[in-house]
Amino acid sequence: MLKVQEIREIIKLIDQSSITEFNYETNGTSVSLKKGTHGATTVVNEPSQVTETTAVQIQRQSEPVQEQAIEKQAEIIEEKQEVKAENSDYDFEIVSPMVGTFYESPSPEDDPYVTVGSKVDSNSIVCIVEAMKLFNEIEAEVSGEIVEVLVENGELVEYGQPLFRVKKK
């Protein structure tokens, strides 16, 4: 598998040389670079290893004009998210303090700690995030009402990922 940094280095080398076309294939991964008058174009074919984000990063590296367009689109998306957050019916998001597995109750046969409509205090336990066989109780941190549960029981969560939305009292 080629790493993004390795692909970037190949792009730089092709950009600095007089080579107009470059193909590389290894272990089911193929990289094809073609350089024209408008800069390098990169195509990466790797069945399950390269994500859209990686492709966008490669395009940003190889085409400065397109980079400006992508940044502009990102700014527009961020503005829309801010407007959506301002117009929403919640004041606070309870986020995961770690990477782990989300559990809505202390055991499979117990009821969830909270559901939509539940009232919570700042020290109310809202869920458990299990990391490395340690079960960490997550507190609400604010007083209010749960207006949205954003993850499913047993789902993997990332650090900083929103778990619940709360309307403060």
N, CA, C and O atoms as a DFTB+ gen file, in Angstrom:
676 C
 N C O
     1  1       0.839      -1.179       0.000
     2  2       0.000       0.000       0.000
     3  2       0.885       1.244       0.000
     4  3       1.823       1.352       0.790
     5  1       0.582       2.154      -0.871
     6  2       1.318       3.416      -0.915
     7  2       0.740       4.372       0.109
     8  3      -0.476       4.444       0.287
     9  1       1.605       5.098       0.775
    10  2       1.168       6.099       1.733
    11  2       0.985       7.416       1.003
    12  3       1.571       7.633      -0.058
    13  1       0.177       8.287       1.567
    14  2      -0.099       9.586       0.961
    15  2       1.203      10.364       0.761
    16  3       1.395      11.002      -0.274
    17  1       2.091      10.311       1.750
    18  2       3.359      11.034       1.639
    19  2       4.183      10.525       0.457
    20  3       4.806      11.318      -0.248
    21  1       4.191       9.202       0.234
    22  2       4.929       8.648      -0.893
    23  2       4.341       9.118      -2.218
    24  3       5.076       9.426      -3.156
    25  1       3.020       9.172      -2.292
    26  2       2.365       9.652      -3.515
    27  2       2.697      11.124      -3.741
    28  3       2.952      11.536      -4.873
    29  1       2.696      11.909      -2.684
    30  2       3.049      13.335      -2.807
    31  2       4.479      13.504      -3.335
    32  3       4.742      14.364      -4.175
    33  1       5.396      12.669      -2.831
    34  2       6.786      12.749      -3.292
    35  2       6.884      12.405      -4.777
    36  3       7.627      13.048      -5.519
    37  1       6.135      11.391      -5.207
    38  2       6.125      11.031      -6.625
    39  2       5.587      12.195      -7.457
    40  3       6.132      12.502      -8.518
    41  1       4.537      12.834      -6.989
    42  2       3.960      13.972      -7.706
    43  2       4.991      15.084      -7.853
    44  3       5.146      15.650      -8.935
    45  1       5.705      15.402      -6.755
    46  2       6.726      16.450      -6.814
    47  2       7.812      16.106      -7.832
    48  3       8.220      16.955      -8.624
    49  1       8.276      14.857      -7.807
    50  2       9.326      14.444      -8.739
    51  2       8.855      14.547     -10.190
    52  3       9.598      15.019     -11.051
    53  1       7.631      14.109     -10.461
    54  2       7.091      14.189     -11.823
    55  2       6.934      15.645     -12.228
    56  3       7.250      16.016     -13.358
    57  1       6.446      16.473     -11.305
    58  2       6.257      17.903     -11.586
    59  2       7.581      18.586     -11.944
    60  3       7.607      19.463     -12.808
    61  1       8.670      18.196     -11.294
    62  2       9.967      18.821     -11.509
    63  2      10.714      18.245     -12.706
    64  3      11.726      18.802     -13.130
    65  1      10.225      17.135     -13.253
    66  2      10.923      16.510     -14.380
    67  2      10.208      16.808     -15.694
    68  3       9.176      17.478     -15.725
    69  1      10.788      16.293     -16.777
    70  2      10.170      16.473     -18.093
    71  2       9.262      15.295     -18.446
    72  3       8.715      15.242     -19.548
    73  1       9.101      14.361     -17.527
    74  2       8.231      13.204     -17.754
    75  2       6.790      13.692     -17.832
    76  3       6.356      14.498     -17.009
    77  1       6.043      13.196     -18.835
    78  2       4.642      13.607     -18.976
    79  2       3.674      12.524     -18.518
    80  3       2.501      12.811     -18.278
    81  1       4.142      11.284     -18.391
    82  2       3.260      10.209     -17.963
    83  2       4.049       9.216     -17.118
    84  3       5.195       8.891     -17.428
    85  1       3.408       8.730     -16.027
    86  2       4.055       7.800     -15.114
    87  2       3.022       6.808     -14.620
    88  3       1.941       7.203     -14.184
    89  1       3.346       5.508     -14.684
    90  2       2.466       4.449     -14.182
    91  2       3.256       3.583     -13.218
    92  3       4.414       3.254     -13.476
    93  1       2.628       3.211     -12.100
    94  2       3.272       2.372     -11.101
    95  2       2.228       1.423     -10.545
    96  3       1.118       1.841     -10.217
    97  1       2.581       0.131     -10.436
    98  2       1.645      -0.865      -9.924
    99  2       2.373      -1.818      -8.988
   100  3       3.439      -2.337      -9.320
   101  1       1.778      -2.049      -7.794
   102  2       2.329      -2.997      -6.838
   103  2       1.233      -3.463      -5.890
   104  3       0.418      -2.658      -5.439
   105  1       1.208      -4.743      -5.588
   106  2       0.287      -5.333      -4.620
   107  2      -1.163      -4.863      -4.787
   108  3      -1.818      -4.534      -3.798
   109  1      -1.664      -4.827      -6.005
   110  2      -3.046      -4.428      -6.248
   111  2      -3.274      -2.933      -6.240
   112  3      -4.411      -2.484      -6.382
   113  1      -2.221      -2.153      -6.078
   114  2      -2.309      -0.700      -6.089
   115  2      -1.703      -0.190      -7.386
   116  3      -0.622      -0.620      -7.790
   117  1      -2.405       0.725      -8.031
   118  2      -1.801       1.322      -9.215
   119  2      -1.939       2.832      -9.140
   120  3      -2.978       3.360      -8.743
   121  1      -0.872       3.514      -9.528
   122  2      -0.848       4.968      -9.559
   123  2      -0.526       5.368     -10.986
   124  3       0.433       4.875     -11.579
   125  1      -1.326       6.256     -11.530
   126  2      -1.103       6.736     -12.887
   127  2      -1.072       8.260     -12.847
   128  3      -2.038       8.899     -12.430
   129  1       0.044       8.832     -13.284
   130  2       0.203      10.284     -13.306
   131  2       0.391      10.748     -14.741
   132  3       1.192      10.185     -15.487
   133  1      -0.352      11.779     -15.120
   134  2      -0.194      12.381     -16.441
   135  2      -0.059      13.873     -16.245
   136  3      -0.868      14.500     -15.562
   137  1       0.977      14.439     -16.855
   138  2       1.229      15.862     -16.689
   139  2       0.952      16.562     -18.017
   140  3       1.481      16.180     -19.061
   141  1       0.123      17.581     -17.955
   142  2      -0.170      18.388     -19.133
   143  2       0.229      19.818     -18.865
   144  3       1.061      20.078     -17.996
   145  1      -0.348      20.742     -19.593
   146  2      -0.010      22.158     -19.431
   147  2      -0.638      22.759     -18.179
   148  3      -0.219      23.828     -17.734
   149  1      -1.631      22.092     -17.606
   150  2      -2.315      22.631     -16.432
   151  2      -1.880      21.946     -15.141
   152  3      -2.578      22.066     -14.134
   153  1      -0.765      21.240     -15.129
   154  2      -0.288      20.564     -13.923
   155  2      -0.516      19.073     -14.005
   156  3      -0.928      18.559     -15.045
   157  1      -0.256      18.387     -12.932
   158  2      -0.342      16.933     -12.915
   159  2      -1.747      16.478     -12.555
   160  3      -2.425      17.107     -11.743
   161  1      -2.173      15.395     -13.158
   162  2      -3.426      14.747     -12.815
   163  2      -3.070      13.399     -12.208
   164  3      -2.242      12.668     -12.750
   165  1      -3.686      13.077     -11.101
   166  2      -3.338      11.853     -10.396
   167  2      -4.536      10.925     -10.334
   168  3      -5.643      11.353     -10.007
   169  1      -4.321       9.670     -10.642
   170  2      -5.353       8.649     -10.499
   171  2      -4.753       7.536      -9.653
   172  3      -3.705       6.988      -9.993
   173  1      -5.416       7.202      -8.554
   174  2      -4.943       6.135      -7.692
   175  2      -6.022       5.068      -7.640
   176  3      -7.174       5.359      -7.318
   177  1      -5.656       3.849      -7.951
   178  2      -6.592       2.734      -7.861
   179  2      -6.070       1.755      -6.825
   180  3      -5.077       1.063      -7.048
   181  1      -6.749       1.707      -5.695
   182  2      -6.356       0.786      -4.635
   183  2      -7.646       0.294      -4.008
   184  3      -8.311       1.067      -3.319
   185  1      -8.025      -0.941      -4.211
   186  2      -9.342      -1.457      -3.890
   187  2      -9.953      -0.970      -2.577
   188  3     -11.041      -0.395      -2.603
   189  1      -9.305      -1.174      -1.441
   190  2      -9.945      -0.780      -0.192
   191  2      -9.048       0.093       0.667
   192  3      -9.325       0.275       1.853
   193  1      -7.994       0.631       0.108
   194  2      -7.039       1.344       0.929
   195  2      -7.129       2.860       0.814
   196  3      -6.825       3.556       1.783
   197  1      -7.530       3.392      -0.320
   198  2      -7.539       4.836      -0.518
   199  2      -8.957       5.354      -0.368
   200  3      -9.885       4.824      -0.979
   201  1      -9.127       6.382       0.437
   202  2     -10.444       6.960       0.661
   203  2     -10.607       8.202      -0.190
   204  3      -9.656       8.671      -0.815
   205  1     -11.832       8.738      -0.208
   206  2     -12.062       9.972      -0.947
   207  2     -11.208      11.092      -0.388
   208  3     -10.712      11.934      -1.137
   209  1     -11.034      11.108       0.928
   210  2     -10.225      12.148       1.554
   211  2      -8.804      12.114       1.002
   212  3      -8.229      13.160       0.702
   213  1      -8.239      10.927       0.868
   214  2      -6.891      10.797       0.328
   215  2      -6.842      11.341      -1.091
   216  3      -5.912      12.064      -1.447
   217  1      -7.836      10.999      -1.903
   218  2      -7.872      11.484      -3.280
   219  2      -7.941      13.007      -3.316
   220  3      -7.292      13.644      -4.146
   221  1      -8.727      13.586      -2.417
   222  2      -8.826      15.048      -2.361
   223  2      -7.482      15.651      -1.965
   224  3      -7.071      16.668      -2.523
   225  1      -6.790      15.026      -0.997
   226  2      -5.485      15.532      -0.584
   227  2      -4.498      15.477      -1.738
   228  3      -3.700      16.398      -1.915
   229  1      -4.543      14.404      -2.526
   230  2      -3.642      14.281      -3.672
   231  2      -3.955      15.371      -4.686
   232  3      -3.039      16.007      -5.208
   233  1      -5.220      15.595      -4.972
   234  2      -5.597      16.622      -5.935
   235  2      -5.157      17.996      -5.435
   236  3      -4.698      18.819      -6.226
   237  1      -5.288      18.252      -4.147
   238  2      -4.848      19.536      -3.595
   239  2      -3.359      19.745      -3.831
   240  3      -2.920      20.841      -4.177
   241  1      -2.590      18.680      -3.639
   242  2      -1.145      18.772      -3.817
   243  2      -0.787      19.066      -5.269
   244  3       0.160      19.806      -5.538
   245  1      -1.539      18.491      -6.205
   246  2      -1.131      18.557      -7.600
   247  2      -1.716      19.717      -8.383
   248  3      -1.176      20.066      -9.432
   249  1      -2.786      20.323      -7.924
   250  2      -3.406      21.387      -8.701
   251  2      -3.799      22.559      -7.796
   252  3      -4.845      22.507      -7.149
   253  1      -2.974      23.620      -7.738
   254  2      -3.233      24.757      -6.856
   255  2      -4.563      25.464      -7.129
   256  3      -5.222      25.915      -6.193
   257  1      -4.962      25.565      -8.394
   258  2      -6.217      26.240      -8.716
   259  2      -7.380      25.453      -8.123
   260  3      -8.311      26.029      -7.560
   261  1      -7.316      24.157      -8.254
   262  2      -8.375      23.321      -7.709
   263  2      -8.363      23.386      -6.182
   264  3      -9.413      23.288      -5.547
   265  1      -7.187      23.551      -5.597
   266  2      -7.075      23.652      -4.145
   267  2      -7.884      24.851      -3.638
   268  3      -8.575      24.753      -2.624
   269  1      -7.795      25.969      -4.340
   270  2      -8.551      27.155      -3.937
   271  2     -10.051      26.893      -4.013
   272  3     -10.805      27.332      -3.144
   273  1     -10.486      26.176      -5.051
   274  2     -11.901      25.856      -5.197
   275  2     -12.368      24.933      -4.073
   276  3     -13.462      25.103      -3.535
   277  1     -11.533      23.959      -3.725
   278  2     -11.879      23.027      -2.649
   279  2     -11.955      23.773      -1.323
   280  3     -12.874      23.537      -0.538
   281  1     -11.002      24.672      -1.059
   282  2     -11.026      25.451       0.176
   283  2     -12.280      26.313       0.245
   284  3     -12.887      26.444       1.308
   285  1     -12.672      26.900      -0.882
   286  2     -13.872      27.733      -0.934
   287  2     -15.104      26.878      -0.605
   288  3     -15.969      27.301       0.162
   289  1     -15.181      25.662      -1.195
   290  2     -16.300      24.766      -0.909
   291  2     -16.310      24.372       0.563
   292  3     -17.377      24.291       1.173
   293  1     -15.132      24.126       1.144
   294  2     -15.044      23.766       2.557
   295  2     -15.555      24.906       3.436
   296  3     -16.251      24.672       4.424
   297  1     -15.202      26.153       3.067
   298  2     -15.679      27.310       3.818
   299  2     -17.198      27.416       3.754
   300  3     -17.847      27.711       4.758
   301  1     -17.762      27.175       2.570
   302  2     -19.215      27.236       2.404
   303  2     -19.887      26.169       3.249
   304  3     -20.902      26.433       3.894
   305  1     -19.320      24.947       3.250
   306  2     -19.884      23.858       4.059
   307  2     -19.828      24.208       5.540
   308  3     -20.793      23.978       6.269
   309  1     -18.686      24.772       5.998
   310  2     -18.557      25.158       7.396
   311  2     -19.590      26.223       7.762
   312  3     -20.191      26.162       8.835
   313  1     -19.801      27.209       6.865
   314  2     -20.782      28.258       7.120
   315  2     -22.180      27.656       7.230
   316  3     -22.955      28.043       8.105
   317  1     -22.509      26.705       6.342
   318  2     -23.821      26.061       6.391
   319  2     -23.993      25.299       7.693
   320  3     -25.076      25.306       8.278
   321  1     -22.912      24.629       8.161
   322  2     -22.987      23.891       9.414
   323  2     -23.196      24.843      10.591
   324  3     -23.940      24.533      11.521
   325  1     -22.534      26.003      10.546
   326  2     -22.701      26.986      11.609
   327  2     -24.131      27.508      11.636
   328  3     -24.726      27.639      12.705
   329  1     -24.686      27.807      10.456
   330  2     -26.066      28.285      10.371
   331  2     -27.016      27.214      10.885
   332  3     -27.959      27.521      11.614
   333  1     -26.775      25.951      10.510
   334  2     -27.609      24.844      10.962
   335  2     -27.544      24.735      12.481
   336  3     -28.566      24.534      13.136
   337  1     -26.338      24.867      13.043
   338  2     -26.180      24.789      14.490
   339  2     -26.922      25.929      15.182
   340  3     -27.512      25.735      16.245
   341  1     -26.892      27.117      14.581
   342  2     -27.577      28.269      15.170
   343  2     -29.088      28.082      15.133
   344  3     -29.787      28.524      16.045
   345  1     -29.600      27.433      14.091
   346  2     -31.031      27.248      13.931
   347  2     -31.550      25.989      14.607
   348  3     -32.752      25.727      14.570
   349  1     -30.685      25.214      15.214
   350  2     -31.102      23.942      15.788
   351  2     -31.725      24.140      17.155
   352  3     -31.680      25.225      17.734
   353  1     -32.309      23.059      17.656
   354  2     -32.999      23.120      18.933
   355  2     -32.172      22.525      20.070
   356  3     -32.731      21.930      20.991
   357  1     -30.875      22.674      20.019
   358  2     -30.016      22.211      21.103
   359  2     -28.959      23.276      21.397
   360  3     -28.638      24.118      20.559
   361  1     -28.435      23.205      22.618
   362  2     -27.442      24.193      23.049
   363  2     -26.061      23.592      23.258
   364  3     -25.062      24.310      23.261
   365  1     -26.003      22.270      23.432
   366  2     -24.745      21.643      23.831
   367  2     -24.676      20.228      23.274
   368  3     -25.684      19.525      23.202
   369  1     -23.478      19.823      22.884
   370  2     -23.259      18.447      22.451
   371  2     -22.353      17.749      23.457
   372  3     -21.294      18.261      23.822
   373  1     -22.779      16.587      23.891
   374  2     -21.935      15.750      24.748
   375  2     -21.090      14.929      23.790
   376  3     -21.626      14.199      22.956
   377  1     -19.764      15.043      23.904
   378  2     -18.853      14.378      22.971
   379  2     -18.070      13.270      23.677
   380  3     -17.920      13.270      24.899
   381  1     -17.585      12.345      22.883
   382  2     -16.795      11.247      23.428
   383  2     -15.412      11.747      23.821
   384  3     -14.742      12.384      23.008
   385  1     -14.967      11.477      25.037
   386  2     -13.645      11.922      25.471
   387  2     -12.521      10.991      25.015
   388  3     -11.349      11.226      25.310
   389  1     -12.898       9.913      24.280
   390  2     -11.885       8.934      23.865
   391  2     -12.421       8.099      22.716
   392  3     -13.610       8.140      22.400
   393  1     -11.537       7.349      22.104
   394  2     -11.919       6.370      21.097
   395  2     -12.363       5.113      21.828
   396  3     -11.698       4.677      22.767
   397  1     -13.474       4.526      21.411
   398  2     -13.942       3.314      22.071
   399  2     -15.280       2.867      21.532
   400  3     -15.701       3.282      20.452
   401  1     -15.943       2.018      22.293
   402  2     -17.256       1.496      21.921
   403  2     -18.310       2.120      22.823
   404  3     -18.169       2.119      24.046
   405  1     -19.368       2.654      22.215
   406  2     -20.457       3.331      22.920
   407  2     -21.460       2.300      23.424
   408  3     -21.903       1.429      22.674
   409  1     -21.815       2.411      24.710
   410  2     -22.874       1.573      25.278
   411  2     -23.878       2.488      25.965
   412  3     -23.505       3.361      26.749
   413  1     -25.150       2.279      25.663
   414  2     -26.197       3.145      26.206
   415  2     -26.662       2.721      27.601
   416  3     -27.374       3.472      28.267
   417  1     -26.264       1.521      28.050
   418  2     -26.698       1.036      29.358
   419  2     -25.555       0.279      30.038
   420  3     -24.595      -0.122      29.381
   421  1     -25.663       0.085      31.367
   422  2     -24.589      -0.607      32.089
   423  2     -24.447      -2.072      31.700
   424  3     -23.356      -2.632      31.805
   425  1     -25.540      -2.709      31.249
   426  2     -25.485      -4.090      30.776
   427  2     -26.573      -4.271      29.709
   428  3     -27.517      -3.483      29.650
   429  1     -26.448      -5.291      28.881
   430  2     -27.405      -5.473      27.783
   431  2     -28.865      -5.589      28.219
   432  3     -29.761      -5.182      27.479
   433  1     -29.117      -6.137      29.403
   434  2     -30.503      -6.303      29.844
   435  2     -31.060      -5.076      30.568
   436  3     -32.263      -5.024      30.825
   437  1     -30.238      -4.104      30.901
   438  2     -30.687      -2.886      31.580
   439  2     -31.221      -1.864      30.582
   440  3     -30.908      -1.910      29.392
   441  1     -32.040      -0.937      31.095
   442  2     -32.544       0.166      30.273
   443  2     -31.415       1.152      30.003
   444  3     -30.454       1.213      30.771
   445  1     -31.514       1.925      28.924
   446  2     -30.489       2.943      28.637
   447  2     -30.420       3.986      29.756
   448  3     -31.409       4.265      30.434
   449  1     -29.229       4.549      29.927
   450  2     -29.074       5.626      30.908
   451  2     -30.018       6.775      30.575
   452  3     -30.735       7.266      31.447
   453  1     -30.019       7.206      29.306
   454  2     -30.869       8.315      28.864
   455  2     -31.453       8.002      27.488
   456  3     -30.900       7.222      26.714
   457  1     -32.587       8.638      27.216
   458  2     -33.204       8.574      25.895
   459  2     -33.628       9.997      25.535
   460  3     -33.477      10.916      26.341
   461  1     -34.150      10.173      24.341
   462  2     -34.647      11.496      23.954
   463  2     -35.749      11.894      24.935
   464  3     -36.679      11.129      25.189
   465  1     -35.627      13.101      25.478
   466  2     -36.593      13.592      26.457
   467  2     -36.135      13.443      27.893
   468  3     -36.747      14.012      28.796
   469  1     -35.068      12.687      28.123
   470  2     -34.558      12.504      29.489
   471  2     -33.980      13.803      30.022
   472  3     -33.319      14.547      29.297
   473  1     -34.237      14.068      31.303
   474  2     -33.653      15.230      31.978
   475  2     -32.327      14.795      32.589
   476  3     -32.238      13.727      33.196
   477  1     -31.290      15.627      32.428
   478  2     -29.976      15.307      32.986
   479  2     -29.434      16.477      33.780
   480  3     -29.760      17.633      33.512
   481  1     -28.595      16.159      34.766
   482  2     -27.838      17.164      35.510
   483  2     -26.402      17.081      35.038
   484  3     -26.048      16.178      34.280
   485  1     -25.585      18.001      35.469
   486  2     -24.195      18.035      35.006
   487  2     -23.411      16.782      35.393
   488  3     -22.440      16.432      34.723
   489  1     -23.817      16.112      36.453
   490  2     -23.093      14.905      36.874
   491  2     -23.856      13.612      36.551
   492  3     -23.471      12.543      37.025
   493  1     -24.916      13.691      35.761
   494  2     -25.671      12.496      35.358
   495  2     -24.861      11.660      34.376
   496  3     -24.255      12.197      33.449
   497  1     -24.852      10.357      34.578
   498  2     -24.182       9.452      33.648
   499  2     -25.116       9.243      32.462
   500  3     -26.285       8.903      32.639
   501  1     -24.594       9.447      31.244
   502  2     -25.422       9.332      30.041
   503  2     -25.097       8.088      29.227
   504  3     -25.934       7.613      28.459
   505  1     -23.876       7.550      29.391
   506  2     -23.485       6.359      28.634
   507  2     -22.156       5.835      29.172
   508  3     -21.576       6.377      30.113
   509  1     -21.703       4.761      28.536
   510  2     -20.388       4.200      28.832
   511  2     -19.620       4.134      27.519
   512  3     -20.178       3.765      26.486
   513  1     -18.335       4.494      27.560
   514  2     -17.448       4.283      26.417
   515  2     -16.367       3.319      26.883
   516  3     -15.598       3.615      27.797
   517  1     -16.327       2.155      26.232
   518  2     -15.367       1.118      26.599
   519  2     -14.128       1.261      25.724
   520  3     -14.214       1.293      24.497
   521  1     -12.985       1.344      26.377
   522  2     -11.707       1.437      25.670
   523  2     -10.722       0.511      26.370
   524  3     -10.482       0.641      27.571
   525  1     -10.157      -0.417      25.622
   526  2      -9.162      -1.347      26.145
   527  2      -9.664      -2.071      27.397
   528  3      -8.944      -2.175      28.389
   529  1     -10.886      -2.564      27.345
   530  2     -11.519      -3.332      28.433
   531  2     -11.798      -2.503      29.684
   532  3     -12.122      -3.059      30.733
   533  1     -11.674      -1.180      29.582
   534  2     -12.045      -0.295      30.684
   535  2     -13.346       0.392      30.316
   536  3     -13.464       0.967      29.234
   537  1     -14.331       0.334      31.216
   538  2     -15.634       0.921      30.974
   539  2     -15.688       2.288      31.650
   540  3     -15.702       2.389      32.877
   541  1     -15.719       3.335      30.828
   542  2     -15.669       4.706      31.314
   543  2     -17.061       5.320      31.278
   544  3     -17.670       5.434      30.214
   545  1     -17.564       5.718      32.455
   546  2     -18.871       6.369      32.520
   547  2     -18.726       7.812      32.066
   548  3     -17.846       8.536      32.533
   549  1     -19.601       8.227      31.148
   550  2     -19.553       9.584      30.596
   551  2     -20.669      10.400      31.237
   552  3     -21.829       9.987      31.247
   553  1     -20.304      11.561      31.770
   554  2     -21.267      12.443      32.423
   555  2     -21.761      13.497      31.448
   556  3     -21.094      13.805      30.461
   557  1     -22.938      14.050      31.732
   558  2     -23.579      15.019      30.841
   559  2     -22.822      16.349      30.771
   560  3     -22.786      16.970      29.709
   561  1     -22.232      16.788      31.847
   562  2     -21.489      18.045      31.949
   563  2     -22.376      19.288      31.943
   564  3     -21.892      20.375      32.258
   565  1     -23.655      19.166      31.598
   566  2     -24.598      20.282      31.639
   567  2     -25.932      19.773      32.152
   568  3     -26.208      18.573      32.126
   569  1     -26.751      20.697      32.615
   570  2     -28.110      20.349      33.017
   571  2     -29.039      20.694      31.872
   572  3     -28.903      21.744      31.243
   573  1     -29.988      19.805      31.603
   574  2     -30.927      20.059      30.521
   575  2     -31.684      18.816      30.116
   576  3     -31.867      17.891      30.907
   577  1     -32.125      18.812      28.855
   578  2     -32.916      17.706      28.322
   579  2     -32.234      17.142      27.078
   580  3     -31.798      17.899      26.210
   581  1     -32.142      15.825      26.991
   582  2     -31.576      15.160      25.814
   583  2     -32.569      15.338      24.669
   584  3     -33.719      14.910      24.771
   585  1     -32.126      15.975      23.573
   586  2     -33.015      16.177      22.423
   587  2     -32.664      15.270      21.250
   588  3     -33.458      15.103      20.324
   589  1     -31.442      14.675      21.297
   590  2     -31.059      13.782      20.204
   591  2     -29.942      12.847      20.661
   592  3     -28.984      13.264      21.313
   593  1     -30.092      11.573      20.300
   594  2     -29.040      10.579      20.523
   595  2     -28.416      10.340      19.158
   596  3     -29.115       9.950      18.223
   597  1     -27.098      10.569      19.026
   598  2     -26.436      10.573      17.721
   599  2     -25.740       9.269      17.354
   600  3     -25.289       9.120      16.219
   601  1     -25.640       8.320      18.285
   602  2     -24.949       7.059      18.001
   603  2     -25.805       5.876      18.441
   604  3     -26.697       6.008      19.279
   605  1     -25.513       4.730      17.860
   606  2     -26.225       3.496      18.179
   607  2     -25.460       2.712      19.246
   608  3     -24.244       2.850      19.378
   609  1     -26.177       1.898      19.994
   610  2     -25.553       1.057      21.000
   611  2     -24.562       0.098      20.338
   612  3     -24.894      -0.553      19.347
   613  1     -23.345       0.012      20.885
   614  2     -22.316      -0.877      20.350
   615  2     -21.503      -0.262      19.219
   616  3     -20.613      -0.917      18.677
   617  1     -21.788       0.968      18.859
   618  2     -21.081       1.641      17.761
   619  2     -19.714       2.136      18.224
   620  3     -19.560       2.589      19.358
   621  1     -18.722       2.047      17.337
   622  2     -17.402       2.609      17.630
   623  2     -17.488       4.120      17.519
   624  3     -18.096       4.644      16.585
   625  1     -16.881       4.824      18.467
   626  2     -16.879       6.285      18.454
   627  2     -15.448       6.798      18.483
   628  3     -14.544       6.130      18.985
   629  1     -15.259       7.973      17.946
   630  2     -13.960       8.631      17.889
   631  2     -13.857       9.683      18.986
   632  3     -14.863      10.098      19.560
   633  1     -12.639      10.104      19.267
   634  2     -12.405      11.193      20.209
   635  2     -13.085      12.454      19.672
   636  3     -12.887      12.818      18.513
   637  1     -13.878      13.115      20.502
   638  2     -14.528      14.356      20.106
   639  2     -15.803      14.174      19.296
   640  3     -16.430      15.165      18.922
   641  1     -16.205      12.943      19.016
   642  2     -17.420      12.696      18.240
   643  2     -18.640      13.006      19.101
   644  3     -18.724      12.534      20.235
   645  1     -19.591      13.793      18.582
   646  2     -20.809      14.078      19.342
   647  2     -21.621      12.806      19.595
   648  3     -21.833      12.005      18.685
   649  1     -22.070      12.631      20.833
   650  2     -22.869      11.475      21.225
   651  2     -24.328      11.841      21.450
   652  3     -25.233      11.117      21.037
   653  1     -24.547      12.991      22.120
   654  2     -25.889      13.470      22.450
   655  2     -25.963      14.963      22.207
   656  3     -24.954      15.667      22.236
   657  1     -27.184      15.434      21.966
   658  2     -27.448      16.871      21.908
   659  2     -28.388      17.202      23.056
   660  3     -29.361      16.494      23.317
   661  1     -28.065      18.306      23.737
   662  2     -28.791      18.685      24.938
   663  2     -29.317      20.111      24.812
   664  3     -28.606      21.007      24.357
   665  1     -30.566      20.308      25.217
   666  2     -31.142      21.646      25.332
   667  2     -30.979      22.036      26.789
   668  3     -31.566      21.413      27.674
   669  1     -30.171      23.079      27.043
   670  2     -29.914      23.496      28.428
   671  2     -31.171      24.053      29.068
   672  3     -32.058      24.575      28.394
   673  1     -31.226      23.926      30.419
   674  2     -32.360      24.451      31.182
   675  2     -32.335      25.950      31.198
   676  3     -33.213      26.576      31.793
